[in-house]
């Protein structure tokens, strides 16, 4: 039990640090570490609760910059998308859809990183209500399939050239709200065992430390450095969806 607690704490520290800088990827980073040594049924509730804590703290840090109207559009459309994701998961083609999203993320991140390396001016796209709604709905579908609610929002933020603070102010509350809804679903399906709650509780100091370190690093990271971190995590996200 205590060996598992140490592993959870180590994975949570790294995941919290990354998520606090980029605004997403807590579940991605944590799962990459913990699923190597622990059962998914135990890892899932721990990561979702940990993600809610980290994103909740991050949301408080950017509370004065949250675009509330835009955020509720994302939450509303994503919530509508979740049942479709669950249905896809039940019917079977979920793996193909996840792989397709993985290819999209890998191609986009690789192409954009190459443009940065070649010092080419990035192409920007303006957001519209329709595109925001589509990204939110698609994120909800991915959330229903496997909890991947942040990657597409992160990619869309980069396409628009959003500043770091604005990116985090949109992504962190969005992910926090969606994780809260996920927790309700996990609770009703019996995933919150005494062991999962114990492991989450023991990881709280690591979560707080990783979040604090990530927020401090994010404040001193220039916009281009933030973009490189964001694109790097998008690339890793895409690769993880393909494996």
C-alpha positions, 0 to 999 in steps of 0.5 A: 500500500505504501509503495503504491502511495509513493508511486502515486505521489511521484507521478502526481508531482510530475503531472501537476508540474506539467499541467500547471505550466501548460494548463492541461495534460495531468491525466496524460502524464500521470497515466504514462507513469502510473499505468506501467505499474498499477491497474487502470481501475485504481489509477483512473479515480486517483488521476481524476481526483488529482486532476480536479485538485490541480486544475482547481488550484490553477483556476483560482490562480487565473480567476480574474481572466476566465472568459466565462461566456466562452467557458460555458459554451465549451462546458455545455457542448462538451457535456452534450458530447460525453454521451456520444463518446460513451456510446462509441466506447460501447459500440466499438469504434472508439479506438479508431477515433482516438487514433485519428485524433492522435494522428491529428495532434502529432501532425499538427504539433510536428508541423508547428514545431518545424515552422518554429525551428525554421522561423516561419511566421505561424498562421493564425485562425480567429475563433467563432462561436461555431468553431468553439462549439465544435471543439467543445463537442468533440472534446466531450466525445473524447472525454466519454471515450477515455477522459481526453478532454484537454488536448483539442482545446489546447491545440485550438488555443495554439491555432488562435495564438492565445497568450499563455495566461488566456490559454490557462484561463480557458483550459483549466476551469474547463478541465476542472468542471469536466473532471468534476462531472467525471467524478460523479460518474465514477462514484456512481459506478463504484470506482471510488474504493477505500484504497483509491481515496487513501492513495489520493489523500497521500498524494495531496502534498505532492500535488500541491508541491507540483502545482506550486512549482508549475505555477511559479515556472509558468509565470517566468516562462516567456510566451514562446517557451510556453508555446514550446511546452504546449506543443511538446505536450500535444505531441506526446498526447498524440503519440500516447493516443496512438500507442 
